[in-house]
Amino acid sequence: MTMSYYPIFLNLANRRCLVVGGGEVACRKAARLVRCGSKVVVVSRFLVPELEQMKKKGDIDHIDDDYRSEYIKDAVFLIGATDVVEVNSKIYEDGEKRGLLVNIVDNPSLCNCILPSSFQQGELTVAVSTGGKSPALAKRIRQEIEKNYGSEYAGLIEIMGILRQKVSARKMSSSKNRLLYESVLDSGLLELIRKKDVDAIIEKIVELTGEKMDRSQIQDILSHEMLPDYAGE
């Protein structure tokens, strides 16, 4: 059995992404792209209040018009979130001709990419997809996984990222680095992060790696309360 979709994470920061539609679904899609740092353009003659607020804040650009092919110029990603079949089909056809990523909401047959059910804790992203066949199931599985990954994982990733920079500077072999990182992850560090025990975290890392962490940096990481960020099929 072959996979229909290739799993990938995209960096869309500072890239033009076009959302066609001005309703609640379009709003969710646009908001997610804004959080990713994209240059979001919404094409619609109507905007729900949330999109109007995003427009006033400068988070999105708005084209007050029906969809036209020329609006996809310079875009890398197209999302069709209208309830008009002909419009959604046209968006898909235009995107395909130009080799762009296209997602038409609730219509996998008019997509060359789909958006998984996902959640984020800081830089941790967990995504679940059913290939567009059952968004409800993807959401259910995502919710089950989410129970095991709280905000402490956001802190763990930040700390491991700092540690990785320090360890990489030693120029050791990748196998030695991997064993070192695994020893840290197996050390109970996560529980210390849950307790926000800064001194114990620093002591544990020094004990296992010989690397001294900056106390104020660790405090700053642990002071941020993270809330899950959702997206989905």
Secondary structure, 3 states (H helix, E strand, C coil): CCCCCCCCCCCCCCCEEEEECCCHHHHHHHHHHHHCCCEEEEECCCCCHHHHHHHHHCCEEEECCCCCHHHHCCCCEEEECCCCHHHHHHHHHHHHHCCCEEEECCCHHHCCCCCCEEEEECCEEEEECCCCCCHHHHHHHHHHHHCCCCCHHHHHHHHHHHHHHHHHCCCCCHHHHHHHHHHHHCCCHHHHHHHCCHHHHHHHHHHHHCCCCCHHHHHHHHHCCCCCEEECC
